[in-house]
Amino acid sequence: MFSLRSILSFFSDDLAIDLGTANTLVYARGQGIIVNEPSIVAINRNTGKIEAVGHEAKEMLGRTPGNIVAIKPMKDGVIADFDITEEMLKYFIKRAHKRNHWLSPRIVICIPSEITQVEKRAVRESALKARASEVYLLEECMAAAIGAGLPITEPGGNLIVDIGGGTTDIAVISLSGPVYSRSVRVAGNEMDEAIIQYIKRKHNLLIGERSAEQVKIGLGSAAPLAEPLTMEIKGRDLIEGIPKTIVITDEEVREALSDTIDIIVNAIRVALERTPPELSADIVDKGVVVTGGGALLKNLEVRLKKETGLPIFLAEDPLSSAVLGTGKMLDDLALLKRISCQ
């Protein structure tokens, strides 16, 4: 005989969502991460019909006919296209709840720390229209810190740097709250754009977003590497207008990324300057924890250690830290209500 509680839980599986500029991750209570797909939607302009979402839509980037457009509805960590984001959320929630389309889950979504009230409302309303029963918003840094295993409820300073696709979120956390937090809209996507512009300027070669991302992953670094790397890339020659292949080096890519990395480094320095002395002492002992996809940039920890003089630690699972931390809050509603954004 099923209890009322078990029947209700069947119809209300709670979800945690990291609604990122580059990727959307969905965590289901009791199951872990069940969706990890690019935040991209392909739409038929003629019919208004959604042709693909996630991985399928990413494969279409730069390769679609005129009537199909691949859209990134999230920009700099916030909603740029309300209607498309709502459809994307519906798709991911439906993917998460394959067994039943009648579910109205409680949803926790992590967001950048400096988004406006209007942007918060847009995120909340998109989730409610996508069949959520309740929506809680959690700051990205707080979620990433919880996911990285930092003791955020204790009276001690914890410095977390989350480098995502659209934003880099930096926070000093103590006693379940941010003592200082800042979000700079410079992160992984800005790095991709910097690579595109550098190759265009130096080699007169135009490459697409997907190629730039592959270059960043393969050659990108924040400090010189022990052994030089090279990569062959293909694009369109801007002078002759024909396809062309060139070879670029890790040194060139590092030069392309230097301005973007400088902005992130300077934001961390500002956070350290504005941290109360007692918490600064804690950070000297504990160091800085780095999460997010940008944390995987080669030798980033070397550059940050040189610039700050502090120990730098990479989270165990940097790409999933934020959604794992958000997911943990599904089992601690009291703490969630205390730290969620209004």
SULUR-V683940 format. One record per run of one state. SS is the DSSP state (a for helix, b for strand, c for the rest). FROM is the first residue (numbers start at 1). LEN is the number of residues. If there is no record, write none. Layout:
SS_FROM_LEN, SS_FROM_LEN
This chain:
c_1_3, a_4_7, c_11_4, b_15_5, c_20_3, b_23_6, c_29_3, b_32_7, c_39_2, b_41_4, c_45_5, b_50_4, c_54_1, a_55_5, c_60_8, b_68_4, c_72_2, b_74_2, c_76_2, b_78_2, c_80_2, a_82_15, c_97_9, b_106_6, c_112_5, a_117_13, c_130_4, b_134_6, a_140_8, c_148_10, b_158_6, c_164_4, b_168_7, c_175_2, b_177_8, c_185_3, a_188_16, c_204_1, b_205_2, c_207_2, a_209_11, c_220_1, b_221_1, c_222_8, b_230_8, c_238_5, b_243_7, a_250_24, c_274_3, a_277_10, c_287_1, b_288_4, c_292_1, a_293_4, c_297_1, b_298_1, c_299_1, a_300_9, c_309_3, b_312_3, c_315_6, a_321_11, c_332_1, a_333_7, c_340_1, b_341_1, c_342_1
